[in-house]
Amino acid sequence: MSQKDNIPTNEVIVDDITSKLEAECCVSGENEKLGATAEDVAKAERDSQIPKNFEDSDAESDKEEHDDDYVDEVAMKDLESTLSDKDKELKYQEAVKLKAQGNEEFKAEKYLESIATYTKALRICPLKYPNDRSIFYANRAAAKTKLDRKKSAIDDCTKAIELNELYVKAYMRRAKLYEDTEKLDESLADYKKILELDPANREAREAQYRLPPLIAERNEKMKEEMLGKLKSLGDMILKPFGLSTQNFEMNQDPNSGGYSINFKQNPN
C-alpha cells in the first residue's frame, strides 16, 4: 500500500470530526444528567480516543501480511545471494513450467489452483527475471479478478507494472479494476498511460471520453454531501451561541470565483 493510500480524504476527515463532536455532546449531556465527576469525564474522553476497530484493524493487517499468496522478496534476495547461476537458471525453468500449469488451470476455470501455482512460480523465480515475474503477477491478478478479489488483484497489477512499466496488459487490467471499484481518477490515469504506449488502443480511447463526465458527476455529488456535513458541523458549533449556518449567506463572485460571507441577524 502506498503512502498516498493512507492519506484520508476530506470527506473522511469531516465525518471523523462530526462524529467526535456528536459523541462529545452526548457524553457531556449524559454526564450532566448523571452528575459525573471530573475523573469520570476524563476517563470517558480517554476511552473515546481508542478506535472502535483497534483490535480488528490489527488482525486485518496481520492477515494481509501473512496471506497465502504473500511473496517475501526480501527473503528471496537473501537466499539468491547464496545460489550459483546454474541454480538460479534451474529455478527459473521450474517457474516457467509452473506458469504454464497456472495458465492451464486458469483456462479450466480452476482459479484458486491457478493463484496457488502462480504464487509458487513467484516464490522460486529469481529476481533477475523481472519481465517474467511481471507476467506471473499479472496472470495471478486475472485469476483473483475471477474470484472478485479486486483489491488484491489491483495490488498484483501494480506489482507487475513496477517490474515492467511498458506492460500494457497490466495497465489495462488495473484500469478496469479501478473503474469497477469506483476509483475513476486512477482508472482514467491508467487509460491515458495505455494510450501513450499504444495510441491505437480502442478501449482506452473510449474510456477517455466515457470517464470524465462520470468523474465530474461524482465530484459534484461528493461536494454536495460535503457541504451538507459541513453545514451540520457548523450548526453544531454555532448552537450554543444561539446561531446557525442560516445566519450566514455565502455569495460567489462571478469574476474571481471566490466567495464572500455576509451575516444575517434574522434569517427567514
Backbone as CSV, one residue per row, in Angstrom:
resi,resn,N_x,N_y,N_z,CA_x,CA_y,CA_z,C_x,C_y,C_z
1,MET,0.850,-1.204,0.000,0.000,0.000,0.000,0.874,1.238,0.000
2,SER,0.591,2.167,-0.866,1.415,3.361,-0.946,1.044,4.363,0.126
3,GLN,1.922,5.323,0.345,1.666,6.364,1.352,0.438,7.171,0.978
4,LYS,0.246,7.368,-0.330,-0.914,8.136,-0.784,-2.211,7.486,-0.360
5,ASP,-2.270,6.107,-0.363,-3.491,5.411,0.008,-3.828,5.614,1.474
6,ASN,-2.834,5.952,2.281,-3.067,6.129,3.720,-3.575,7.521,4.078
7,ILE,-3.554,8.457,3.139,-3.968,9.831,3.409,-5.489,9.913,3.380
8,PRO,-6.154,10.341,4.482,-7.613,10.391,4.493,-8.144,11.485,3.586
9,THR,-9.315,11.228,2.990,-9.955,12.224,2.150,-10.626,13.285,3.014
10,ASN,-10.994,14.414,2.387,-11.703,15.474,3.116,-12.993,14.948,3.713
11,GLU,-13.669,14.080,2.970,-14.936,13.539,3.447,-14.730,12.723,4.716
12,VAL,-13.670,11.912,4.736,-13.386,11.103,5.928,-13.066,11.991,7.110
13,ILE,-12.278,13.059,6.868,-11.910,13.980,7.944,-13.145,14.648,8.540
14,VAL,-14.047,15.124,7.671,-15.273,15.781,8.138,-16.131,14.797,8.917
15,ASP,-16.261,13.554,8.403,-17.034,12.532,9.114,-16.456,12.290,10.503
16,ASP,-15.128,12.218,10.586,-14.465,11.957,11.862,-14.709,13.081,12.853
17,ILE,-14.533,14.335,12.376,-14.746,15.493,13.258,-16.187,15.543,13.732
18,THR,-17.137,15.333,12.812,-18.561,15.400,13.156,-18.929,14.338,14.176
19,SER,-18.461,13.094,13.920,-18.811,12.018,14.842,-18.228,12.258,16.224
20,LYS,-16.984,12.819,16.269,-16.369,13.085,17.574,-17.131,14.179,18.323
21,LEU,-17.532,15.236,17.594,-18.286,16.308,18.241,-19.622,15.789,18.762
22,GLU,-20.278,14.948,17.944,-21.560,14.400,18.382,-21.364,13.531,19.621
23,ALA,-20.283,12.738,19.624,-20.014,11.879,20.779,-19.759,12.701,22.026
24,GLU,-18.983,13.790,21.863,-18.665,14.645,23.000,-19.920,15.313,23.542
25,CYS,-20.791,15.725,22.607,-22.044,16.357,23.045,-22.884,15.360,23.846
26,CYS,-22.944,14.107,23.345,-23.730,13.089,24.035,-23.130,12.777,25.403
27,VAL,-21.809,12.658,25.458,-21.132,12.365,26.724,-21.358,13.493,27.710
28,SER,-21.239,14.735,27.223,-21.443,15.885,28.117,-22.853,15.897,28.656
29,GLY,-23.840,15.597,27.772,-25.240,15.605,28.205,-25.498,14.542,29.249
30,GLU,-24.969,13.332,29.014,-25.164,12.245,29.965,-24.462,12.534,31.289
31,ASN,-23.281,13.139,31.201,-22.539,13.464,32.429,-23.318,14.447,33.288
32,GLU,-23.963,15.414,32.623,-24.742,16.405,33.385,-25.911,15.731,34.073
33,LYS,-26.549,14.760,33.349,-27.711,14.097,33.925,-27.323,13.219,35.106
34,LEU,-26.189,12.531,34.976,-25.793,11.557,35.988,-24.917,12.150,37.075
35,GLY,-24.538,13.434,36.954,-23.679,14.051,37.946,-22.300,13.446,37.968
36,ALA,-21.738,13.183,36.805,-20.427,12.537,36.711,-19.349,13.438,37.300
37,THR,-18.328,12.787,37.899,-17.210,13.539,38.453,-16.245,13.910,37.343
38,ALA,-15.314,14.797,37.669,-14.303,15.202,36.687,-13.475,14.007,36.256
39,GLU,-13.219,13.083,37.199,-12.427,11.886,36.876,-13.183,10.994,35.890
40,ASP,-14.513,10.896,36.079,-15.321,10.089,35.170,-15.283,10.671,33.759
41,VAL,-15.399,11.986,33.668,-15.393,12.659,32.372,-14.058,12.444,31.669
42,ALA,-12.966,12.592,32.443,-11.626,12.412,31.859,-11.467,10.999,31.319
43,LYS,-11.958,9.997,32.081,-11.857,8.607,31.628,-12.663,8.392,30.359
44,ALA,-13.858,8.991,30.307,-14.703,8.843,29.122,-14.028,9.436,27.906
45,GLU,-13.353,10.572,28.108,-12.663,11.212,26.989,-11.493,10.357,26.516
46,ARG,-10.773,9.757,27.478,-9.655,8.893,27.085,-10.153,7.686,26.307
47,ASP,-11.259,7.100,26.789,-11.812,5.928,26.111,-12.281,6.268,24.708
48,SER,-12.790,7.502,24.533,-13.313,7.891,23.221,-12.220,8.020,22.184
49,GLN,-10.958,8.129,22.631,-9.852,8.267,21.695,-9.403,6.918,21.132
50,ILE,-9.844,5.799,21.733,-9.446,4.473,21.256,-10.362,4.066,20.113
51,PRO,-9.824,3.801,18.923,-10.658,3.406,17.791,-11.469,2.163,18.127
52,LYS,-12.735,2.143,17.681,-13.598,1.010,17.962,-13.064,-0.263,17.313
53,ASN,-12.414,-0.094,16.183,-11.944,-1.262,15.454,-10.445,-1.469,15.631
54,PHE,-9.914,-1.041,16.792,-8.462,-1.121,17.008,-7.967,-2.557,16.873
55,GLU,-8.611,-3.479,17.609,-8.166,-4.860,17.559,-8.423,-5.459,16.192
56,ASP,-9.573,-5.129,15.591,-9.915,-5.673,14.284,-8.922,-5.220,13.234
57,SER,-8.494,-3.937,13.304,-7.576,-3.417,12.296,-6.227,-4.107,12.408
58,ASP,-5.792,-4.387,13.639,-4.531,-5.103,13.827,-4.621,-6.503,13.250
59,ALA,-5.745,-7.157,13.495,-5.919,-8.516,12.994,-5.949,-8.536,11.483
60,GLU,-6.621,-7.550,10.894,-6.718,-7.484,9.440,-5.357,-7.222,8.830
61,SER,-4.585,-6.325,9.463,-3.242,-6.030,8.969,-2.375,-7.269,9.013
62,ASP,-2.487,-8.020,10.118,-1.698,-9.236,10.262,-2.096,-10.273,9.229
63,LYS,-3.400,-10.332,8.953,-3.908,-11.294,7.961,-3.353,-10.972,6.583
64,GLU,-3.386,-9.674,6.211,-2.899,-9.271,4.907,-1.414,-9.566,4.755
65,GLU,-0.658,-9.385,5.824,0.783,-9.580,5.756,1.131,-11.053,5.601
66,HIS,0.249,-11.957,6.049,0.543,-13.380,6.009,-0.444,-14.123,5.121
67,ASP,-0.933,-13.497,4.083,-1.811,-14.153,3.125,-1.095,-15.340,2.495
68,ASP,-1.879,-16.306,2.021,-1.298,-17.486,1.397,-0.532,-17.138,0.126
69,ASP,-0.855,-15.998,-0.482,-0.172,-15.649,-1.734,0.915,-14.582,-1.519
70,TYR,1.302,-14.372,-0.271,2.336,-13.374,0.020,3.686,-13.846,-0.510
71,VAL,4.426,-12.939,-1.158,5.739,-13.248,-1.707,6.768,-12.361,-1.005
72,ASP,7.641,-12.972,-0.230,8.649,-12.237,0.533,9.905,-12.071,-0.322
73,GLU,9.973,-10.960,-1.051,11.090,-10.747,-1.967,12.389,-10.409,-1.233
74,VAL,12.284,-9.888,-0.030,13.495,-9.609,0.761,14.184,-10.917,1.124
75,ALA,13.392,-11.887,1.582,13.948,-13.197,1.922,14.491,-13.887,0.678
76,MET,13.788,-13.707,-0.442,14.247,-14.299,-1.701,15.608,-13.737,-2.107
77,LYS,15.763,-12.433,-1.944,17.034,-11.796,-2.307,18.180,-12.347,-1.466
78,ASP,17.929,-12.527,-0.179,18.956,-13.077,0.706,19.319,-14.501,0.296
79,LEU,18.290,-15.286,-0.041,18.530,-16.674,-0.434,19.312,-16.743,-1.750
80,GLU,18.915,-15.903,-2.695,19.554,-15.942,-4.013,21.027,-15.548,-3.954
81,SER,21.404,-14.789,-2.950,22.804,-14.394,-2.829,23.699,-15.597,-2.551
82,THR,23.082,-16.721,-2.131,23.854,-17.931,-1.830,23.809,-18.938,-2.975
83,LEU,23.046,-18.638,-4.047,22.876,-19.586,-5.149,23.840,-19.301,-6.291
84,SER,24.197,-20.350,-6.992,25.030,-20.197,-8.183,24.153,-19.826,-9.365
85,ASP,24.747,-19.380,-10.441,23.995,-19.024,-11.652,23.242,-20.231,-12.191
86,LYS,23.854,-21.406,-12.071,23.201,-22.629,-12.548,21.951,-22.919,-11.723
87,ASP,22.049,-22.762,-10.417,20.886,-22.986,-9.548,19.763,-22.004,-9.872
88,LYS,20.133,-20.766,-10.124,19.125,-19.753,-10.472,18.434,-20.104,-11.789
89,GLU,19.207,-20.593,-12.745,18.633,-20.970,-14.041,17.668,-22.136,-13.881
90,LEU,18.012,-23.093,-13.034,17.118,-24.223,-12.791,15.811,-23.760,-12.146
91,LYS,15.920,-22.842,-11.211,14.720,-22.310,-10.560,13.858,-21.537,-11.573
92,TYR,14.524,-20.820,-12.456,13.796,-20.068,-13.481,13.021,-21.017,-14.396
93,GLN,13.651,-22.090,-14.839,12.990,-23.054,-15.719,11.794,-23.700,-15.018
94,GLU,11.948,-23.974,-13.726,10.831,-24.541,-12.962,9.680,-23.542,-12.854
95,ALA,10.009,-22.261,-12.682,8.982,-21.225,-12.583,8.212,-21.087,-13.899
96,VAL,8.917,-21.205,-15.016,8.268,-21.127,-16.326,7.283,-22.284,-16.499
97,LYS,7.662,-23.477,-16.033,6.758,-24.626,-16.107,5.520,-24.400,-15.236
98,LEU,5.747,-23.797,-14.079,4.613,-23.504,-13.197,3.676,-22.487,-13.829
99,LYS,4.232,-21.522,-14.527,3.380,-20.537,-15.213,2.486,-21.243,-16.233
100,ALA,3.060,-22.145,-17.001,2.282,-22.896,-17.989,1.179,-23.696,-17.313
101,GLN,1.498,-24.297,-16.161,0.497,-25.056,-15.411,-0.611,-24.127,-14.921
102,GLY,-0.211,-22.942,-14.403,-1.198,-21.971,-13.937,-2.103,-21.500,-15.059
103,ASN,-1.556,-21.338,-16.257,-2.354,-20.928,-17.410,-3.414,-21.979,-17.750
104,GLU,-3.016,-23.254,-17.688,-3.968,-24.333,-17.976,-5.063,-24.389,-16.915
105,GLU,-4.689,-24.187,-15.666,-5.685,-24.178,-14.590,-6.645,-23.014,-14.766
106,PHE,-6.127,-21.874,-15.192,-6.986,-20.709,-15.426,-7.985,-20.998,-16.545
107,LYS,-7.513,-21.596,-17.630,-8.400,-21.916,-18.753,-9.484,-22.898,-18.338
108,ALA,-9.136,-23.784,-17.383,-10.105,-24.767,-16.892,-10.986,-24.193,-15.779
109,GLU,-10.854,-22.889,-15.540,-11.624,-22.168,-14.523,-11.319,-22.668,-13.103
110,LYS,-10.128,-23.206,-12.922,-9.662,-23.592,-11.584,-8.852,-22.423,-11.015
111,TYR,-9.571,-21.372,-10.648,-8.915,-20.110,-10.325,-8.112,-20.168,-9.025
112,LEU,-8.623,-20.848,-8.017,-7.870,-20.968,-6.770,-6.561,-21.724,-7.007
113,GLU,-6.650,-22.792,-7.788,-5.451,-23.570,-8.090,-4.437,-22.749,-8.883
114,SER,-4.942,-21.961,-9.828,-4.021,-21.164,-10.650,-3.341,-20.080,-9.817
115,ILE,-4.070,-19.484,-8.862,-3.467,-18.485,-7.969,-2.324,-19.124,-7.179
116,ALA,-2.581,-20.321,-6.649,-1.552,-21.016,-5.873,-0.346,-21.356,-6.748
117,THR,-0.595,-21.740,-8.000,0.508,-22.116,-8.891,1.342,-20.901,-9.278
118,TYR,0.673,-19.794,-9.618,1.419,-18.570,-9.941,2.230,-18.095,-8.731
119,THR,1.668,-18.281,-7.534,2.383,-17.883,-6.314,3.652,-18.724,-6.142
120,LYS,3.542,-20.021,-6.418,4.728,-20.880,-6.356,5.790,-20.397,-7.339
121,ALA,5.338,-20.022,-8.542,6.280,-19.537,-9.555,6.977,-18.264,-9.076
122,LEU,6.224,-17.384,-8.460,6.803,-16.126,-7.969,7.803,-16.367,-6.843
123,ARG,7.560,-17.394,-6.049,8.424,-17.651,-4.905,9.748,-18.320,-5.284
124,ILE,9.800,-18.875,-6.496,11.056,-19.527,-6.890,11.745,-18.836,-8.063
125,CYS,11.002,-18.012,-8.815,11.615,-17.342,-9.961,12.607,-16.287,-9.475
126,PRO,13.876,-16.381,-9.871,14.880,-15.416,-9.404,14.499,-13.976,-9.757
127,LEU,14.869,-13.060,-8.888,14.534,-11.646,-9.062,15.209,-11.037,-10.291
128,LYS,16.197,-11.721,-10.857,16.904,-11.204,-12.023,16.072,-11.314,-13.296
129,TYR,14.864,-11.892,-13.192,13.964,-12.021,-14.347,12.699,-11.187,-14.108
130,PRO,12.803,-9.852,-14.089,11.652,-9.008,-13.751,10.495,-9.112,-14.746
131,ASN,10.789,-9.269,-16.023,9.699,-9.345,-17.000,8.852,-10.599,-16.796
132,ASP,9.495,-11.724,-16.526,8.742,-12.953,-16.265,7.933,-12.821,-14.978
133,ARG,8.539,-12.270,-13.948,7.830,-12.090,-12.688,6.642,-11.147,-12.874
134,SER,6.819,-10.147,-13.721,5.723,-9.228,-14.019,4.535,-9.974,-14.620
135,ILE,4.813,-10.907,-15.522,3.748,-11.704,-16.140,3.069,-12.595,-15.100
136,PHE,3.860,-13.188,-14.208,3.271,-14.036,-13.170,2.297,-13.231,-12.306
137,TYR,2.693,-12.020,-11.927,1.816,-11.166,-11.117,0.539,-10.795,-11.883
138,ALA,0.693,-10.427,-13.149,-0.469,-10.035,-13.953,-1.417,-11.207,-14.154
139,ASN,-0.860,-12.400,-14.387,-1.707,-13.578,-14.548,-2.440,-13.918,-13.257
140,ARG,-1.732,-13.765,-12.136,-2.370,-14.032,-10.847,-3.492,-13.028,-10.596
141,ALA,-3.284,-11.790,-11.024,-4.328,-10.771,-10.884,-5.575,-11.162,-11.677
142,ALA,-5.382,-11.743,-12.853,-6.528,-12.171,-13.666,-7.330,-13.244,-12.942
143,ALA,-6.641,-14.179,-12.303,-7.326,-15.237,-11.564,-8.060,-14.667,-10.352
144,LYS,-7.438,-13.733,-9.652,-8.078,-13.113,-8.491,-9.320,-12.323,-8.904
145,THR,-9.242,-11.699,-10.074,-10.392,-10.937,-10.572,-11.593,-11.857,-10.780
146,LYS,-11.344,-13.055,-11.261,-12.430,-14.019,-11.480,-13.109,-14.408,-10.168
147,LEU,-12.371,-14.310,-9.071,-12.915,-14.639,-7.750,-13.368,-13.392,-6.998
148,ASP,-13.399,-12.258,-7.697,-13.851,-10.984,-7.137,-12.938,-10.485,-6.020
149,ARG,-11.676,-10.879,-6.053,-10.695,-10.369,-5.085,-10.019,-9.145,-5.713
150,LYS,-10.805,-8.096,-5.861,-10.371,-6.964,-6.673,-9.218,-6.177,-6.064
151,LYS,-9.262,-5.938,-4.768,-8.191,-5.159,-4.144,-6.845,-5.864,-4.294
152,SER,-6.851,-7.166,-4.018,-5.622,-7.930,-4.138,-5.166,-7.997,-5.595
153,ALA,-6.126,-8.065,-6.515,-5.792,-8.089,-7.939,-5.149,-6.777,-8.371
154,ILE,-5.649,-5.673,-7.837,-5.054,-4.364,-8.134,-3.614,-4.323,-7.640
155,ASP,-3.380,-4.853,-6.437,-2.019,-4.886,-5.891,-1.080,-5.684,-6.798
156,ASP,-1.586,-6.798,-7.334,-0.754,-7.612,-8.223,-0.467,-6.888,-9.538
157,CYS,-1.469,-6.198,-10.064,-1.247,-5.419,-11.285,-0.209,-4.326,-11.045
158,THR,-0.307,-3.674,-9.907,0.648,-2.619,-9.565,2.064,-3.187,-9.485
159,LYS,2.183,-4.362,-8.896,3.500,-5.004,-8.807,4.020,-5.355,-10.201
160,ALA,3.120,-5.834,-11.053,3.510,-6.167,-12.424,4.018,-4.935,-13.162
161,ILE,3.376,-3.812,-12.947,3.774,-2.562,-13.602,5.098,-2.049,-13.048
162,GLU,5.296,-2.221,-11.746,6.577,-1.813,-11.149,7.740,-2.578,-11.778
163,LEU,7.493,-3.833,-12.111,8.534,-4.675,-12.701,8.703,-4.425,-14.203
164,ASN,7.633,-3.965,-14.840,7.682,-3.690,-16.281,6.753,-2.522,-16.593
165,GLU,7.292,-1.330,-16.686,6.494,-0.116,-16.869,5.867,-0.019,-18.261
166,LEU,6.215,-0.938,-19.155,5.670,-0.917,-20.519,4.612,-2.000,-20.726
167,TYR,4.179,-2.613,-19.643,3.269,-3.760,-19.720,1.821,-3.273,-19.893
168,VAL,1.387,-3.163,-21.141,0.057,-2.623,-21.450,-1.055,-3.468,-20.838
169,LYS,-0.935,-4.772,-20.908,-1.987,-5.653,-20.392,-2.205,-5.434,-18.888
170,ALA,-1.124,-5.193,-18.155,-1.263,-4.959,-16.710,-1.966,-3.632,-16.451
171,TYR,-1.624,-2.605,-17.221,-2.317,-1.314,-17.092,-3.803,-1.478,-17.407
172,MET,-4.103,-2.217,-18.480,-5.497,-2.408,-18.879,-6.279,-3.139,-17.801
173,ARG,-5.674,-4.190,-17.274,-6.346,-4.970,-16.225,-6.590,-4.099,-14.990
174,ARG,-5.598,-3.301,-14.614,-5.758,-2.451,-13.431,-6.764,-1.336,-13.683
175,ALA,-6.770,-0.772,-14.893,-7.722,0.295,-15.219,-9.159,-0.192,-15.052
176,LYS,-9.433,-1.404,-15.511,-10.784,-1.965,-15.386,-11.131,-2.219,-13.917
177,LEU,-10.157,-2.721,-13.163,-10.397,-2.967,-11.744,-10.639,-1.670,-10.987
178,TYR,-9.869,-0.633,-11.327,-10.085,0.669,-10.693,-11.501,1.176,-10.978
179,GLU,-11.934,1.028,-12.225,-13.279,1.501,-12.564,-14.337,0.687,-11.834
180,ASP,-14.127,-0.615,-11.727,-15.085,-1.476,-11.027,-15.180,-1.138,-9.545
181,THR,-14.092,-0.613,-8.976,-14.085,-0.256,-7.557,-14.292,1.246,-7.350
182,GLU,-14.773,1.930,-8.391,-15.151,3.351,-8.343,-13.957,4.276,-8.104
183,LYS,-12.764,3.828,-8.453,-11.590,4.706,-8.423,-11.385,5.251,-9.826
184,LEU,-12.273,6.164,-10.191,-12.353,6.612,-11.577,-11.141,7.432,-12.003
185,ASP,-10.605,8.252,-11.110,-9.438,9.066,-11.460,-8.243,8.173,-11.773
186,GLU,-8.049,7.151,-10.933,-6.940,6.227,-11.149,-7.132,5.435,-12.437
187,SER,-8.387,5.062,-12.699,-8.687,4.323,-13.921,-8.364,5.162,-15.156
188,LEU,-8.778,6.416,-15.135,-8.514,7.298,-16.274,-7.016,7.493,-16.475
189,ALA,-6.272,7.615,-15.388,-4.823,7.785,-15.485,-4.179,6.571,-16.147
190,ASP,-4.672,5.383,-15.821,-4.132,4.174,-16.447,-4.469,4.125,-17.932
191,TYR,-5.685,4.509,-18.278,-6.069,4.510,-19.698,-5.228,5.506,-20.498
192,LYS,-4.923,6.629,-19.885,-4.069,7.611,-20.559,-2.669,7.045,-20.775
193,LYS,-2.185,6.305,-19.790,-0.862,5.686,-19.926,-0.882,4.644,-21.041
194,ILE,-1.978,3.905,-21.135,-2.112,2.906,-22.194,-2.029,3.564,-23.568
195,LEU,-2.678,4.719,-23.705,-2.648,5.422,-24.994,-1.246,5.924,-25.322
196,GLU,-0.473,6.248,-24.301,0.917,6.643,-24.552,1.709,5.470,-25.119
197,LEU,1.427,4.282,-24.604,2.156,3.088,-25.031,1.562,2.471,-26.286
198,ASP,0.249,2.629,-26.442,-0.458,2.030,-27.585,-1.531,3.000,-28.074
199,PRO,-1.158,3.993,-28.888,-2.098,5.035,-29.333,-3.332,4.502,-30.064
200,ALA,-3.265,3.312,-30.593,-4.390,2.763,-31.354,-5.352,1.954,-30.477
201,ASN,-5.101,1.902,-29.174,-5.940,1.089,-28.296,-7.351,1.663,-28.218
202,ARG,-8.309,0.940,-28.775,-9.687,1.439,-28.883,-10.353,1.582,-27.511
203,GLU,-10.156,0.606,-26.662,-10.807,0.627,-25.343,-10.336,1.817,-24.506
204,ALA,-9.052,2.109,-24.583,-8.507,3.244,-23.838,-9.014,4.562,-24.404
205,ARG,-9.139,4.639,-25.722,-9.632,5.875,-26.345,-11.085,6.141,-25.941
206,GLU,-11.890,5.080,-25.904,-13.293,5.229,-25.492,-13.384,5.672,-24.036
207,ALA,-12.499,5.141,-23.195,-12.516,5.483,-21.770,-12.188,6.947,-21.542
208,GLN,-11.371,7.530,-22.408,-11.018,8.950,-22.276,-12.237,9.845,-22.443
209,TYR,-13.231,9.375,-23.161,-14.465,10.149,-23.336,-15.533,9.737,-22.328
210,ARG,-15.509,8.470,-21.915,-16.552,7.959,-21.022,-16.356,8.375,-19.575
211,LEU,-15.118,8.382,-19.105,-14.871,8.579,-17.674,-14.964,10.026,-17.182
212,PRO,-14.467,11.028,-17.932,-14.530,12.400,-17.397,-15.912,12.859,-16.949
213,PRO,-17.012,12.609,-17.718,-18.336,13.012,-17.216,-18.727,12.275,-15.934
214,LEU,-18.335,11.013,-15.823,-18.642,10.251,-14.603,-17.878,10.813,-13.407
215,ILE,-16.637,11.227,-13.650,-15.832,11.821,-12.576,-16.429,13.148,-12.136
216,ALA,-16.866,13.969,-13.116,-17.469,15.269,-12.792,-18.761,15.081,-11.999
217,GLU,-19.570,14.099,-12.407,-20.832,13.823,-11.702,-20.567,13.364,-10.276
218,ARG,-19.576,12.485,-10.108,-19.220,12.004,-8.773,-18.706,13.137,-7.892
219,ASN,-17.856,13.999,-8.474,-17.289,15.108,-7.695,-18.376,16.077,-7.240
220,GLU,-19.353,16.320,-8.108,-20.451,17.219,-7.757,-21.280,16.629,-6.618
221,LYS,-21.519,15.334,-6.683,-22.277,14.662,-5.629,-21.513,14.696,-4.309
222,MET,-20.196,14.450,-4.393,-19.375,14.489,-3.184,-19.338,15.884,-2.583
223,LYS,-19.298,16.909,-3.463,-19.290,18.286,-2.977,-20.580,18.610,-2.230
224,GLU,-21.714,18.169,-2.773,-22.990,18.425,-2.109,-23.053,17.716,-0.758
225,GLU,-22.579,16.475,-0.726,-22.586,15.734,0.535,-21.662,16.393,1.557
226,MET,-20.504,16.866,1.079,-19.545,17.512,1.969,-20.118,18.800,2.548
227,LEU,-20.767,19.585,1.693,-21.359,20.837,2.162,-22.450,20.570,3.188
228,GLY,-23.222,19.495,2.957,-24.260,19.138,3.913,-23.682,18.773,5.273
229,LYS,-22.579,18.033,5.263,-21.927,17.651,6.513,-21.287,18.854,7.205
230,LEU,-20.695,19.735,6.388,-20.098,20.937,6.968,-21.175,21.835,7.582
231,LYS,-22.352,21.872,6.937,-23.462,22.661,7.474,-23.904,22.093,8.824
232,SER,-24.010,20.771,8.901,-24.382,20.143,10.172,-23.340,20.424,11.245
233,LEU,-22.061,20.359,10.833,-20.981,20.645,11.765,-21.049,22.088,12.242
234,GLY,-21.294,23.018,11.297,-21.396,24.433,11.659,-22.558,24.693,12.601
235,ASP,-23.716,24.083,12.335,-24.883,24.263,13.204,-24.581,23.754,14.618
236,MET,-23.824,22.649,14.706,-23.481,22.079,15.997,-22.595,23.042,16.806
237,ILE,-21.644,23.686,16.097,-20.724,24.606,16.768,-21.425,25.913,17.148
238,LEU,-22.327,26.389,16.279,-22.974,27.687,16.490,-24.161,27.625,17.455
239,LYS,-24.703,26.433,17.680,-25.902,26.296,18.507,-25.770,26.921,19.891
240,PRO,-24.640,26.722,20.600,-24.525,27.333,21.944,-24.599,28.851,21.932
241,PHE,-24.336,29.473,20.764,-24.376,30.929,20.659,-25.720,31.434,20.132
242,GLY,-26.683,30.535,20.011,-27.993,30.932,19.515,-27.989,31.226,18.028
243,LEU,-27.029,30.672,17.308,-26.903,30.917,15.868,-26.935,29.605,15.107
244,SER,-27.063,29.715,13.788,-26.966,28.561,12.900,-26.342,29.025,11.603
245,THR,-26.075,28.100,10.719,-25.476,28.465,9.425,-26.418,29.314,8.585
246,GLN,-27.712,29.314,8.932,-28.660,30.162,8.203,-28.399,31.647,8.462
247,ASN,-27.629,31.935,9.509,-27.280,33.333,9.791,-26.178,33.849,8.864
248,PHE,-25.611,32.967,8.067,-24.511,33.355,7.190,-24.864,33.058,5.736
249,GLU,-24.777,34.078,4.919,-25.107,33.953,3.499,-23.813,33.962,2.674
250,MET,-23.665,32.983,1.827,-22.457,32.853,1.005,-22.769,33.265,-0.433
251,ASN,-21.986,34.193,-0.953,-22.175,34.676,-2.321,-20.889,34.493,-3.125
252,GLN,-21.028,33.989,-4.342,-19.863,33.756,-5.193,-19.659,34.921,-6.153
253,ASP,-18.429,35.382,-6.243,-18.065,36.437,-7.185,-17.955,35.819,-8.577
254,PRO,-18.799,36.268,-9.537,-18.780,35.666,-10.877,-17.469,35.881,-11.613
255,ASN,-16.707,36.878,-11.228,-15.448,37.172,-11.911,-14.278,36.342,-11.367
256,SER,-14.113,36.380,-10.055,-12.976,35.684,-9.461,-13.293,34.245,-9.081
257,GLY,-14.589,33.947,-8.897,-14.977,32.619,-8.458,-14.881,32.447,-6.958
258,GLY,-14.377,33.472,-6.256,-14.263,33.400,-4.804,-15.602,33.644,-4.119
259,TYR,-15.622,33.405,-2.810,-16.854,33.555,-2.047,-16.703,34.630,-0.973
260,SER,-17.813,35.329,-0.710,-17.876,36.263,0.412,-19.019,35.818,1.317
261,ILE,-18.867,36.068,2.612,-19.871,35.632,3.581,-20.457,36.843,4.287
262,ASN,-21.788,36.932,4.284,-22.489,38.030,4.925,-23.311,37.477,6.113
263,PHE,-23.302,38.226,7.217,-24.032,37.823,8.405,-25.445,38.385,8.347
264,LYS,-26.423,37.523,8.663,-27.827,37.955,8.727,-28.349,37.681,10.135
265,GLN,-28.810,38.749,10.802,-29.243,38.620,12.180,-30.523,37.792,12.291
266,ASN,-31.483,38.030,11.406,-32.761,37.341,11.466,-33.070,36.682,10.113
267,PRO,-32.518,35.505,9.861,-32.765,34.836,8.594,-34.218,34.392,8.491
268,ASN,-34.737,34.326,7.288,-36.121,33.908,7.102,-36.246,32.403,7.295
